[in-house]
Amino acid sequence: MKQTIRARMLGIYDLFLATGAIWIGVQMVKSNSGIFAEEYPDSWASRMLTGS
């Protein structure tokens, strides 16, 4: 009995998270500026190239 209730609660929680992720993804794609419109700061780029 408890196993079934936990499984259903987990399923509802997963559905809630998936719906939110899809919603945010659609909003990011539809936005005018775009989530990837900004460039990385130079300090980040130098750290990514050097690996430190």
mmCIF entry with sequence, helices, sheets and N, C-alpha, C, O atoms, coordinates in Angstrom:
data_MODEL
# 
_entry.id   MODEL 
# 
_entity.id                         1 
_entity.type                       polymer 
_entity.pdbx_number_of_molecules   1 
# 
_entity_poly.entity_id                      1 
_entity_poly.type                           'polypeptide(L)' 
_entity_poly.nstd_linkage                   no 
_entity_poly.nstd_monomer                   no 
_entity_poly.pdbx_seq_one_letter_code       MKQTIRARMLGIYDLFLATGAIWIGVQMVKSNSGIFAEEYPDSWASRMLTGS 
_entity_poly.pdbx_seq_one_letter_code_can   MKQTIRARMLGIYDLFLATGAIWIGVQMVKSNSGIFAEEYPDSWASRMLTGS 
_entity_poly.pdbx_strand_id                 A 
# 
loop_
_entity_poly_seq.entity_id 
_entity_poly_seq.num 
_entity_poly_seq.mon_id 
_entity_poly_seq.hetero 
1 1  MET n 
1 2  LYS n 
1 3  GLN n 
1 4  THR n 
1 5  ILE n 
1 6  ARG n 
1 7  ALA n 
1 8  ARG n 
1 9  MET n 
1 10 LEU n 
1 11 GLY n 
1 12 ILE n 
1 13 TYR n 
1 14 ASP n 
1 15 LEU n 
1 16 PHE n 
1 17 LEU n 
1 18 ALA n 
1 19 THR n 
1 20 GLY n 
1 21 ALA n 
1 22 ILE n 
1 23 TRP n 
1 24 ILE n 
1 25 GLY n 
1 26 VAL n 
1 27 GLN n 
1 28 MET n 
1 29 VAL n 
1 30 LYS n 
1 31 SER n 
1 32 ASN n 
1 33 SER n 
1 34 GLY n 
1 35 ILE n 
1 36 PHE n 
1 37 ALA n 
1 38 GLU n 
1 39 GLU n 
1 40 TYR n 
1 41 PRO n 
1 42 ASP n 
1 43 SER n 
1 44 TRP n 
1 45 ALA n 
1 46 SER n 
1 47 ARG n 
1 48 MET n 
1 49 LEU n 
1 50 THR n 
1 51 GLY n 
1 52 SER n 
# 
_struct_asym.id          A 
_struct_asym.entity_id   1 
# 
loop_
_struct_conf.conf_type_id 
_struct_conf.id 
_struct_conf.pdbx_PDB_helix_id 
_struct_conf.beg_label_comp_id 
_struct_conf.beg_label_asym_id 
_struct_conf.beg_label_seq_id 
_struct_conf.pdbx_beg_PDB_ins_code 
_struct_conf.end_label_comp_id 
_struct_conf.end_label_asym_id 
_struct_conf.end_label_seq_id 
_struct_conf.pdbx_end_PDB_ins_code 
_struct_conf.beg_auth_comp_id 
_struct_conf.beg_auth_asym_id 
_struct_conf.beg_auth_seq_id 
_struct_conf.end_auth_comp_id 
_struct_conf.end_auth_asym_id 
_struct_conf.end_auth_seq_id 
_struct_conf.pdbx_PDB_helix_class 
_struct_conf.details 
_struct_conf.pdbx_PDB_helix_length 
HELX_P HELX_P1 AA1 LYS A 2  ? LYS A 30 ? LYS A 2  LYS A 30 1 ? 29 
HELX_P HELX_P2 AA2 ASP A 42 ? THR A 50 ? ASP A 42 THR A 50 1 ? 9  
# 
_struct_conf_type.id          HELX_P 
_struct_conf_type.criteria    ? 
_struct_conf_type.reference   ? 
# 
loop_
_atom_site.group_PDB 
_atom_site.id 
_atom_site.type_symbol 
_atom_site.label_atom_id 
_atom_site.label_alt_id 
_atom_site.label_comp_id 
_atom_site.label_asym_id 
_atom_site.label_entity_id 
_atom_site.label_seq_id 
_atom_site.pdbx_PDB_ins_code 
_atom_site.Cartn_x 
_atom_site.Cartn_y 
_atom_site.Cartn_z 
_atom_site.occupancy 
_atom_site.B_iso_or_equiv 
_atom_site.pdbx_formal_charge 
_atom_site.auth_seq_id 
_atom_site.auth_comp_id 
_atom_site.auth_asym_id 
_atom_site.auth_atom_id 
_atom_site.pdbx_PDB_model_num 
ATOM 1   N N  . MET A 1 1  ? 0.830  -1.196 0.000   1.00 0.00 ? 1  MET A N  1 
ATOM 2   C CA . MET A 1 1  ? 0.000  0.000  0.000   1.00 0.00 ? 1  MET A CA 1 
ATOM 3   C C  . MET A 1 1  ? 0.872  1.257  0.000   1.00 0.00 ? 1  MET A C  1 
ATOM 4   O O  . MET A 1 1  ? 0.684  2.146  -0.831  1.00 0.00 ? 1  MET A O  1 
ATOM 5   N N  . LYS A 1 2  ? 1.830  1.328  0.939   1.00 0.00 ? 2  LYS A N  1 
ATOM 6   C CA . LYS A 1 2  ? 2.697  2.494  1.001   1.00 0.00 ? 2  LYS A CA 1 
ATOM 7   C C  . LYS A 1 2  ? 3.538  2.626  -0.261  1.00 0.00 ? 2  LYS A C  1 
ATOM 8   O O  . LYS A 1 2  ? 3.823  3.733  -0.717  1.00 0.00 ? 2  LYS A O  1 
ATOM 9   N N  . GLN A 1 3  ? 3.930  1.487  -0.818  1.00 0.00 ? 3  GLN A N  1 
ATOM 10  C CA . GLN A 1 3  ? 4.750  1.477  -2.035  1.00 0.00 ? 3  GLN A CA 1 
ATOM 11  C C  . GLN A 1 3  ? 3.979  2.118  -3.194  1.00 0.00 ? 3  GLN A C  1 
ATOM 12  O O  . GLN A 1 3  ? 4.546  2.884  -3.973  1.00 0.00 ? 3  GLN A O  1 
ATOM 13  N N  . THR A 1 4  ? 2.694  1.804  -3.302  1.00 0.00 ? 4  THR A N  1 
ATOM 14  C CA . THR A 1 4  ? 1.864  2.344  -4.375  1.00 0.00 ? 4  THR A CA 1 
ATOM 15  C C  . THR A 1 4  ? 1.686  3.851  -4.217  1.00 0.00 ? 4  THR A C  1 
ATOM 16  O O  . THR A 1 4  ? 1.749  4.594  -5.196  1.00 0.00 ? 4  THR A O  1 
ATOM 17  N N  . ILE A 1 5  ? 1.466  4.293  -3.003  1.00 0.00 ? 5  ILE A N  1 
ATOM 18  C CA . ILE A 1 5  ? 1.290  5.730  -2.747  1.00 0.00 ? 5  ILE A CA 1 
ATOM 19  C C  . ILE A 1 5  ? 2.582  6.470  -3.063  1.00 0.00 ? 5  ILE A C  1 
ATOM 20  O O  . ILE A 1 5  ? 2.543  7.535  -3.681  1.00 0.00 ? 5  ILE A O  1 
ATOM 21  N N  . ARG A 1 6  ? 3.713  5.934  -2.656  1.00 0.00 ? 6  ARG A N  1 
ATOM 22  C CA . ARG A 1 6  ? 4.998  6.576  -2.949  1.00 0.00 ? 6  ARG A CA 1 
ATOM 23  C C  . ARG A 1 6  ? 5.262  6.638  -4.447  1.00 0.00 ? 6  ARG A C  1 
ATOM 24  O O  . ARG A 1 6  ? 5.749  7.648  -4.955  1.00 0.00 ? 6  ARG A O  1 
ATOM 25  N N  . ALA A 1 7  ? 4.942  5.565  -5.148  1.00 0.00 ? 7  ALA A N  1 
ATOM 26  C CA . ALA A 1 7  ? 5.152  5.535  -6.591  1.00 0.00 ? 7  ALA A CA 1 
ATOM 27  C C  . ALA A 1 7  ? 4.281  6.573  -7.287  1.00 0.00 ? 7  ALA A C  1 
ATOM 28  O O  . ALA A 1 7  ? 4.743  7.243  -8.211  1.00 0.00 ? 7  ALA A O  1 
ATOM 29  N N  . ARG A 1 8  ? 3.049  6.714  -6.868  1.00 0.00 ? 8  ARG A N  1 
ATOM 30  C CA . ARG A 1 8  ? 2.157  7.721  -7.462  1.00 0.00 ? 8  ARG A CA 1 
ATOM 31  C C  . ARG A 1 8  ? 2.628  9.131  -7.148  1.00 0.00 ? 8  ARG A C  1 
ATOM 32  O O  . ARG A 1 8  ? 2.601  10.005 -8.015  1.00 0.00 ? 8  ARG A O  1 
ATOM 33  N N  . MET A 1 9  ? 3.053  9.355  -5.929  1.00 0.00 ? 9  MET A N  1 
ATOM 34  C CA . MET A 1 9  ? 3.557  10.686 -5.556  1.00 0.00 ? 9  MET A CA 1 
ATOM 35  C C  . MET A 1 9  ? 4.800  11.027 -6.367  1.00 0.00 ? 9  MET A C  1 
ATOM 36  O O  . MET A 1 9  ? 4.947  12.160 -6.826  1.00 0.00 ? 9  MET A O  1 
ATOM 37  N N  . LEU A 1 10 ? 5.690  10.069 -6.545  1.00 0.00 ? 10 LEU A N  1 
ATOM 38  C CA . LEU A 1 10 ? 6.890  10.287 -7.339  1.00 0.00 ? 10 LEU A CA 1 
ATOM 39  C C  . LEU A 1 10 ? 6.533  10.555 -8.801  1.00 0.00 ? 10 LEU A C  1 
ATOM 40  O O  . LEU A 1 10 ? 7.151  11.400 -9.449  1.00 0.00 ? 10 LEU A O  1 
ATOM 41  N N  . GLY A 1 11 ? 5.556  9.851  -9.308  1.00 0.00 ? 11 GLY A N  1 
ATOM 42  C CA . GLY A 1 11 ? 5.097  10.068 -10.678 1.00 0.00 ? 11 GLY A CA 1 
ATOM 43  C C  . GLY A 1 11 ? 4.528  11.463 -10.873 1.00 0.00 ? 11 GLY A C  1 
ATOM 44  O O  . GLY A 1 11 ? 4.803  12.117 -11.879 1.00 0.00 ? 11 GLY A O  1 
ATOM 45  N N  . ILE A 1 12 ? 3.737  11.916 -9.915  1.00 0.00 ? 12 ILE A N  1 
ATOM 46  C CA . ILE A 1 12 ? 3.168  13.266 -9.986  1.00 0.00 ? 12 ILE A CA 1 
ATOM 47  C C  . ILE A 1 12 ? 4.265  14.310 -9.899  1.00 0.00 ? 12 ILE A C  1 
ATOM 48  O O  . ILE A 1 12 ? 4.237  15.304 -10.624 1.00 0.00 ? 12 ILE A O  1 
ATOM 49  N N  . TYR A 1 13 ? 5.226  14.092 -9.024  1.00 0.00 ? 13 TYR A N  1 
ATOM 50  C CA . TYR A 1 13 ? 6.356  15.010 -8.885  1.00 0.00 ? 13 TYR A CA 1 
ATOM 51  C C  . TYR A 1 13 ? 7.174  15.071 -10.176 1.00 0.00 ? 13 TYR A C  1 
ATOM 52  O O  . TYR A 1 13 ? 7.549  16.155 -10.623 1.00 0.00 ? 13 TYR A O  1 
ATOM 53  N N  . ASP A 1 14 ? 7.449  13.913 -10.773 1.00 0.00 ? 14 ASP A N  1 
ATOM 54  C CA . ASP A 1 14 ? 8.185  13.866 -12.036 1.00 0.00 ? 14 ASP A CA 1 
ATOM 55  C C  . ASP A 1 14 ? 7.423  14.574 -13.148 1.00 0.00 ? 14 ASP A C  1 
ATOM 56  O O  . ASP A 1 14 ? 8.019  15.289 -13.955 1.00 0.00 ? 14 ASP A O  1 
ATOM 57  N N  . LEU A 1 15 ? 6.122  14.379 -13.194 1.00 0.00 ? 15 LEU A N  1 
ATOM 58  C CA . LEU A 1 15 ? 5.297  15.046 -14.193 1.00 0.00 ? 15 LEU A CA 1 
ATOM 59  C C  . LEU A 1 15 ? 5.349  16.563 -14.017 1.00 0.00 ? 15 LEU A C  1 
ATOM 60  O O  . LEU A 1 15 ? 5.433  17.303 -14.997 1.00 0.00 ? 15 LEU A O  1 
ATOM 61  N N  . PHE A 1 16 ? 5.299  17.021 -12.774 1.00 0.00 ? 16 PHE A N  1 
ATOM 62  C CA . PHE A 1 16 ? 5.386  18.451 -12.475 1.00 0.00 ? 16 PHE A CA 1 
ATOM 63  C C  . PHE A 1 16 ? 6.731  19.021 -12.929 1.00 0.00 ? 16 PHE A C  1 
ATOM 64  O O  . PHE A 1 16 ? 6.778  20.085 -13.548 1.00 0.00 ? 16 PHE A O  1 
ATOM 65  N N  . LEU A 1 17 ? 7.820  18.318 -12.623 1.00 0.00 ? 17 LEU A N  1 
ATOM 66  C CA . LEU A 1 17 ? 9.148  18.788 -13.031 1.00 0.00 ? 17 LEU A CA 1 
ATOM 67  C C  . LEU A 1 17 ? 9.308  18.795 -14.548 1.00 0.00 ? 17 LEU A C  1 
ATOM 68  O O  . LEU A 1 17 ? 9.864  19.736 -15.114 1.00 0.00 ? 17 LEU A O  1 
ATOM 69  N N  . ALA A 1 18 ? 8.822  17.747 -15.202 1.00 0.00 ? 18 ALA A N  1 
ATOM 70  C CA . ALA A 1 18 ? 8.938  17.675 -16.657 1.00 0.00 ? 18 ALA A CA 1 
ATOM 71  C C  . ALA A 1 18 ? 8.128  18.779 -17.324 1.00 0.00 ? 18 ALA A C  1 
ATOM 72  O O  . ALA A 1 18 ? 8.588  19.393 -18.287 1.00 0.00 ? 18 ALA A O  1 
ATOM 73  N N  . THR A 1 19 ? 6.930  19.032 -16.818 1.00 0.00 ? 19 THR A N  1 
ATOM 74  C CA . THR A 1 19 ? 6.104  20.105 -17.380 1.00 0.00 ? 19 THR A CA 1 
ATOM 75  C C  . THR A 1 19 ? 6.787  21.448 -17.219 1.00 0.00 ? 19 THR A C  1 
ATOM 76  O O  . THR A 1 19 ? 6.784  22.261 -18.145 1.00 0.00 ? 19 THR A O  1 
ATOM 77  N N  . GLY A 1 20 ? 7.372  21.691 -16.063 1.00 0.00 ? 20 GLY A N  1 
ATOM 78  C CA . GLY A 1 20 ? 8.090  22.943 -15.840 1.00 0.00 ? 20 GLY A CA 1 
ATOM 79  C C  . GLY A 1 20 ? 9.299  23.079 -16.745 1.00 0.00 ? 20 GLY A C  1 
ATOM 80  O O  . GLY A 1 20 ? 9.570  24.166 -17.256 1.00 0.00 ? 20 GLY A O  1 
ATOM 81  N N  . ALA A 1 21 ? 10.030 21.996 -16.950 1.00 0.00 ? 21 ALA A N  1 
ATOM 82  C CA . ALA A 1 21 ? 11.210 22.039 -17.815 1.00 0.00 ? 21 ALA A CA 1 
ATOM 83  C C  . ALA A 1 21 ? 10.817 22.317 -19.254 1.00 0.00 ? 21 ALA A C  1 
ATOM 84  O O  . ALA A 1 21 ? 11.480 23.096 -19.939 1.00 0.00 ? 21 ALA A O  1 
ATOM 85  N N  . ILE A 1 22 ? 9.755  21.694 -19.714 1.00 0.00 ? 22 ILE A N  1 
ATOM 86  C CA . ILE A 1 22 ? 9.278  21.934 -21.079 1.00 0.00 ? 22 ILE A CA 1 
ATOM 87  C C  . ILE A 1 22 ? 8.809  23.374 -21.229 1.00 0.00 ? 22 ILE A C  1 
ATOM 88  O O  . ILE A 1 22 ? 9.100  24.022 -22.234 1.00 0.00 ? 22 ILE A O  1 
ATOM 89  N N  . TRP A 1 23 ? 8.091  23.870 -20.241 1.00 0.00 ? 23 TRP A N  1 
ATOM 90  C CA . TRP A 1 23 ? 7.593  25.254 -20.281 1.00 0.00 ? 23 TRP A CA 1 
ATOM 91  C C  . TRP A 1 23 ? 8.751  26.246 -20.353 1.00 0.00 ? 23 TRP A C  1 
ATOM 92  O O  . TRP A 1 23 ? 8.729  27.164 -21.173 1.00 0.00 ? 23 TRP A O  1 
ATOM 93  N N  . ILE A 1 24 ? 9.746  26.074 -19.514 1.00 0.00 ? 24 ILE A N  1 
ATOM 94  C CA . ILE A 1 24 ? 10.908 26.973 -19.515 1.00 0.00 ? 24 ILE A CA 1 
ATOM 95  C C  . ILE A 1 24 ? 11.662 26.862 -20.838 1.00 0.00 ? 24 ILE A C  1 
ATOM 96  O O  . ILE A 1 24 ? 12.103 27.876 -21.379 1.00 0.00 ? 24 ILE A O  1 
ATOM 97  N N  . GLY A 1 25 ? 11.816 25.652 -21.364 1.00 0.00 ? 25 GLY A N  1 
ATOM 98  C CA . GLY A 1 25 ? 12.494 25.463 -22.641 1.00 0.00 ? 25 GLY A CA 1 
ATOM 99  C C  . GLY A 1 25 ? 11.786 26.178 -23.776 1.00 0.00 ? 25 GLY A C  1 
ATOM 100 O O  . GLY A 1 25 ? 12.428 26.811 -24.614 1.00 0.00 ? 25 GLY A O  1 
ATOM 101 N N  . VAL A 1 26 ? 10.467 26.078 -23.805 1.00 0.00 ? 26 VAL A N  1 
ATOM 102 C CA . VAL A 1 26 ? 9.696  26.767 -24.839 1.00 0.00 ? 26 VAL A CA 1 
ATOM 103 C C  . VAL A 1 26 ? 9.853  28.274 -24.692 1.00 0.00 ? 26 VAL A C  1 
ATOM 104 O O  . VAL A 1 26 ? 10.001 28.982 -25.689 1.00 0.00 ? 26 VAL A O  1 
ATOM 105 N N  . GLN A 1 27 ? 9.823  28.763 -23.478 1.00 0.00 ? 27 GLN A N  1 
ATOM 106 C CA . GLN A 1 27 ? 9.991  30.201 -23.248 1.00 0.00 ? 27 GLN A CA 1 
ATOM 107 C C  . GLN A 1 27 ? 11.369 30.677 -23.695 1.00 0.00 ? 27 GLN A C  1 
ATOM 108 O O  . GLN A 1 27 ? 11.493 31.766 -24.257 1.00 0.00 ? 27 GLN A O  1 
ATOM 109 N N  . MET A 1 28 ? 12.405 29.877 -23.454 1.00 0.00 ? 28 MET A N  1 
ATOM 110 C CA . MET A 1 28 ? 13.756 30.243 -23.867 1.00 0.00 ? 28 MET A CA 1 
ATOM 111 C C  . MET A 1 28 ? 13.859 30.304 -25.386 1.00 0.00 ? 28 MET A C  1 
ATOM 112 O O  . MET A 1 28 ? 14.493 31.209 -25.928 1.00 0.00 ? 28 MET A O  1 
ATOM 113 N N  . VAL A 1 29 ? 13.245 29.352 -26.072 1.00 0.00 ? 29 VAL A N  1 
ATOM 114 C CA . VAL A 1 29 ? 13.311 29.317 -27.531 1.00 0.00 ? 29 VAL A CA 1 
ATOM 115 C C  . VAL A 1 29 ? 12.505 30.463 -28.141 1.00 0.00 ? 29 VAL A C  1 
ATOM 116 O O  . VAL A 1 29 ? 12.920 31.042 -29.145 1.00 0.00 ? 29 VAL A O  1 
ATOM 117 N N  . LYS A 1 30 ? 11.363 30.793 -27.547 1.00 0.00 ? 30 LYS A N  1 
ATOM 118 C CA . LYS A 1 30 ? 10.492 31.825 -28.097 1.00 0.00 ? 30 LYS A CA 1 
ATOM 119 C C  . LYS A 1 30 ? 10.937 33.245 -27.771 1.00 0.00 ? 30 LYS A C  1 
ATOM 120 O O  . LYS A 1 30 ? 10.461 34.188 -28.403 1.00 0.00 ? 30 LYS A O  1 
ATOM 121 N N  . SER A 1 31 ? 11.831 33.428 -26.807 1.00 0.00 ? 31 SER A N  1 
ATOM 122 C CA . SER A 1 31 ? 12.192 34.785 -26.397 1.00 0.00 ? 31 SER A CA 1 
ATOM 123 C C  . SER A 1 31 ? 12.902 35.515 -27.525 1.00 0.00 ? 31 SER A C  1 
ATOM 124 O O  . SER A 1 31 ? 13.618 34.907 -28.320 1.00 0.00 ? 31 SER A O  1 
ATOM 125 N N  . ASN A 1 32 ? 12.695 36.830 -27.584 1.00 0.00 ? 32 ASN A N  1 
ATOM 126 C CA . ASN A 1 32 ? 13.289 37.644 -28.642 1.00 0.00 ? 32 ASN A CA 1 
ATOM 127 C C  . ASN A 1 32 ? 14.796 37.752 -28.501 1.00 0.00 ? 32 ASN A C  1 
ATOM 128 O O  . ASN A 1 32 ? 15.519 37.664 -29.493 1.00 0.00 ? 32 ASN A O  1 
ATOM 129 N N  . SER A 1 33 ? 15.272 37.938 -27.291 1.00 0.00 ? 33 SER A N  1 
ATOM 130 C CA . SER A 1 33 ? 16.711 38.093 -27.082 1.00 0.00 ? 33 SER A CA 1 
ATOM 131 C C  . SER A 1 33 ? 17.422 36.750 -27.115 1.00 0.00 ? 33 SER A C  1 
ATOM 132 O O  . SER A 1 33 ? 18.596 36.672 -27.476 1.00 0.00 ? 33 SER A O  1 
ATOM 133 N N  . GLY A 1 34 ? 16.716 35.704 -26.742 1.00 0.00 ? 34 GLY A N  1 
ATOM 134 C CA . GLY A 1 34 ? 17.318 34.369 -26.742 1.00 0.00 ? 34 GLY A CA 1 
ATOM 135 C C  . GLY A 1 34 ? 18.201 34.181 -25.522 1.00 0.00 ? 34 GLY A C  1 
ATOM 136 O O  . GLY A 1 34 ? 18.851 35.121 -25.064 1.00 0.00 ? 34 GLY A O  1 
ATOM 137 N N  . ILE A 1 35 ? 18.222 32.992 -25.012 1.00 0.00 ? 35 ILE A N  1 
ATOM 138 C CA . ILE A 1 35 ? 19.019 32.705 -23.827 1.00 0.00 ? 35 ILE A CA 1 
ATOM 139 C C  . ILE A 1 35 ? 20.500 32.680 -24.161 1.00 0.00 ? 35 ILE A C  1 
ATOM 140 O O  . ILE A 1 35 ? 21.338 32.919 -23.291 1.00 0.00 ? 35 ILE A O  1 
ATOM 141 N N  . PHE A 1 36 ? 20.831 32.391 -25.425 1.00 0.00 ? 36 PHE A N  1 
ATOM 142 C CA . PHE A 1 36 ? 22.223 32.282 -25.818 1.00 0.00 ? 36 PHE A CA 1 
ATOM 143 C C  . PHE A 1 36 ? 22.709 33.524 -26.564 1.00 0.00 ? 36 PHE A C  1 
ATOM 144 O O  . PHE A 1 36 ? 23.756 33.487 -27.210 1.00 0.00 ? 36 PHE A O  1 
ATOM 145 N N  . ALA A 1 37 ? 21.958 34.619 -26.480 1.00 0.00 ? 37 ALA A N  1 
ATOM 146 C CA . ALA A 1 37 ? 22.329 35.829 -27.206 1.00 0.00 ? 37 ALA A CA 1 
ATOM 147 C C  . ALA A 1 37 ? 23.552 36.506 -26.578 1.00 0.00 ? 37 ALA A C  1 
ATOM 148 O O  . ALA A 1 37 ? 24.360 37.118 -27.276 1.00 0.00 ? 37 ALA A O  1 
ATOM 149 N N  . GLU A 1 38 ? 23.674 36.389 -25.277 1.00 0.00 ? 38 GLU A N  1 
ATOM 150 C CA . GLU A 1 38 ? 24.794 37.023 -24.585 1.00 0.00 ? 38 GLU A CA 1 
ATOM 151 C C  . GLU A 1 38 ? 26.056 36.194 -24.792 1.00 0.00 ? 38 GLU A C  1 
ATOM 152 O O  . GLU A 1 38 ? 25.993 34.969 -24.890 1.00 0.00 ? 38 GLU A O  1 
ATOM 153 N N  . GLU A 1 39 ? 27.180 36.858 -24.858 1.00 0.00 ? 39 GLU A N  1 
ATOM 154 C CA . GLU A 1 39 ? 28.444 36.141 -24.960 1.00 0.00 ? 39 GLU A CA 1 
ATOM 155 C C  . GLU A 1 39 ? 29.028 35.968 -23.562 1.00 0.00 ? 39 GLU A C  1 
ATOM 156 O O  . GLU A 1 39 ? 28.707 36.712 -22.635 1.00 0.00 ? 39 GLU A O  1 
ATOM 157 N N  . TYR A 1 40 ? 29.886 34.975 -23.440 1.00 0.00 ? 40 TYR A N  1 
ATOM 158 C CA . TYR A 1 40 ? 30.555 34.756 -22.167 1.00 0.00 ? 40 TYR A CA 1 
ATOM 159 C C  . TYR A 1 40 ? 31.532 35.897 -21.907 1.00 0.00 ? 40 TYR A C  1 
ATOM 160 O O  . TYR A 1 40 ? 32.129 36.427 -22.844 1.00 0.00 ? 40 TYR A O  1 
ATOM 161 N N  . PRO A 1 41 ? 31.699 36.278 -20.645 1.00 0.00 ? 41 PRO A N  1 
ATOM 162 C CA . PRO A 1 41 ? 32.731 37.274 -20.317 1.00 0.00 ? 41 PRO A CA 1 
ATOM 163 C C  . PRO A 1 41 ? 34.117 36.739 -20.661 1.00 0.00 ? 41 PRO A C  1 
ATOM 164 O O  . PRO A 1 41 ? 34.337 35.527 -20.664 1.00 0.00 ? 41 PRO A O  1 
ATOM 165 N N  . ASP A 1 42 ? 35.040 37.631 -20.946 1.00 0.00 ? 42 ASP A N  1 
ATOM 166 C CA . ASP A 1 42 ? 36.397 37.226 -21.324 1.00 0.00 ? 42 ASP A CA 1 
ATOM 167 C C  . ASP A 1 42 ? 37.061 36.388 -20.231 1.00 0.00 ? 42 ASP A C  1 
ATOM 168 O O  . ASP A 1 42 ? 37.807 35.455 -20.531 1.00 0.00 ? 42 ASP A O  1 
ATOM 169 N N  . SER A 1 43 ? 36.794 36.715 -18.971 1.00 0.00 ? 43 SER A N  1 
ATOM 170 C CA . SER A 1 43 ? 37.417 35.965 -17.881 1.00 0.00 ? 43 SER A CA 1 
ATOM 171 C C  . SER A 1 43 ? 36.962 34.503 -17.896 1.00 0.00 ? 43 SER A C  1 
ATOM 172 O O  . SER A 1 43 ? 37.745 33.612 -17.566 1.00 0.00 ? 43 SER A O  1 
ATOM 173 N N  . TRP A 1 44 ? 35.706 34.244 -18.276 1.00 0.00 ? 44 TRP A N  1 
ATOM 174 C CA . TRP A 1 44 ? 35.215 32.876 -18.355 1.00 0.00 ? 44 TRP A CA 1 
ATOM 175 C C  . TRP A 1 44 ? 35.873 32.153 -19.515 1.00 0.00 ? 44 TRP A C  1 
ATOM 176 O O  . TRP A 1 44 ? 36.267 30.994 -19.385 1.00 0.00 ? 44 TRP A O  1 
ATOM 177 N N  . ALA A 1 45 ? 35.994 32.831 -20.648 1.00 0.00 ? 45 ALA A N  1 
ATOM 178 C CA . ALA A 1 45 ? 36.570 32.205 -21.843 1.00 0.00 ? 45 ALA A CA 1 
ATOM 179 C C  . ALA A 1 45 ? 38.013 31.803 -21.588 1.00 0.00 ? 45 ALA A C  1 
ATOM 180 O O  . ALA A 1 45 ? 38.440 30.728 -22.010 1.00 0.00 ? 45 ALA A O  1 
ATOM 181 N N  . SER A 1 46 ? 38.766 32.650 -20.904 1.00 0.00 ? 46 SER A N  1 
ATOM 182 C CA . SER A 1 46 ? 40.163 32.313 -20.656 1.00 0.00 ? 46 SER A CA 1 
ATOM 183 C C  . SER A 1 46 ? 40.277 31.121 -19.699 1.00 0.00 ? 46 SER A C  1 
ATOM 184 O O  . SER A 1 46 ? 41.199 30.316 -19.827 1.00 0.00 ? 46 SER A O  1 
ATOM 185 N N  . ARG A 1 47 ? 39.367 31.003 -18.764 1.00 0.00 ? 47 ARG A N  1 
ATOM 186 C CA . ARG A 1 47 ? 39.380 29.856 -17.843 1.00 0.00 ? 47 ARG A CA 1 
ATOM 187 C C  . ARG A 1 47 ? 38.986 28.573 -18.555 1.00 0.00 ? 47 ARG A C  1 
ATOM 188 O O  . ARG A 1 47 ? 39.513 27.503 -18.248 1.00 0.00 ? 47 ARG A O  1 
ATOM 189 N N  . MET A 1 48 ? 38.054 28.675 -19.512 1.00 0.00 ? 48 MET A N  1 
ATOM 190 C CA . MET A 1 48 ? 37.661 27.474 -20.240 1.00 0.00 ? 48 MET A CA 1 
ATOM 191 C C  . MET A 1 48 ? 38.787 26.976 -21.139 1.00 0.00 ? 48 MET A C  1 
ATOM 192 O O  . MET A 1 48 ? 38.954 25.770 -21.324 1.00 0.00 ? 48 MET A O  1 
ATOM 193 N N  . LEU A 1 49 ? 39.556 27.904 -21.694 1.00 0.00 ? 49 LEU A N  1 
ATOM 194 C CA . LEU A 1 49 ? 40.647 27.499 -22.585 1.00 0.00 ? 49 LEU A CA 1 
ATOM 195 C C  . LEU A 1 49 ? 41.825 26.909 -21.822 1.00 0.00 ? 49 LEU A C  1 
ATOM 196 O O  . LEU A 1 49 ? 42.470 25.970 -22.288 1.00 0.00 ? 49 LEU A O  1 
ATOM 197 N N  . THR A 1 50 ? 42.102 27.468 -20.642 1.00 0.00 ? 50 THR A N  1 
ATOM 198 C CA . THR A 1 50 ? 43.244 26.983 -19.883 1.00 0.00 ? 50 THR A CA 1 
ATOM 199 C C  . THR A 1 50 ? 42.877 25.798 -19.003 1.00 0.00 ? 50 THR A C  1 
ATOM 200 O O  . THR A 1 50 ? 43.751 25.037 -18.587 1.00 0.00 ? 50 THR A O  1 
ATOM 201 N N  . GLY A 1 51 ? 41.595 25.639 -18.718 1.00 0.00 ? 51 GLY A N  1 
ATOM 202 C CA . GLY A 1 51 ? 41.156 24.512 -17.903 1.00 0.00 ? 51 GLY A CA 1 
ATOM 203 C C  . GLY A 1 51 ? 41.342 24.726 -16.413 1.00 0.00 ? 51 GLY A C  1 
ATOM 204 O O  . GLY A 1 51 ? 41.287 23.766 -15.644 1.00 0.00 ? 51 GLY A O  1 
ATOM 205 N N  . SER A 1 52 ? 41.562 25.962 -15.987 1.00 0.00 ? 52 SER A N  1 
ATOM 206 C CA . SER A 1 52 ? 41.721 26.209 -14.544 1.00 0.00 ? 52 SER A CA 1 
ATOM 207 C C  . SER A 1 52 ? 40.698 27.169 -14.039 1.00 0.00 ? 52 SER A C  1 
ATOM 208 O O  . SER A 1 52 ? 40.685 27.488 -12.850 1.00 0.00 ? 52 SER A O  1 
# 
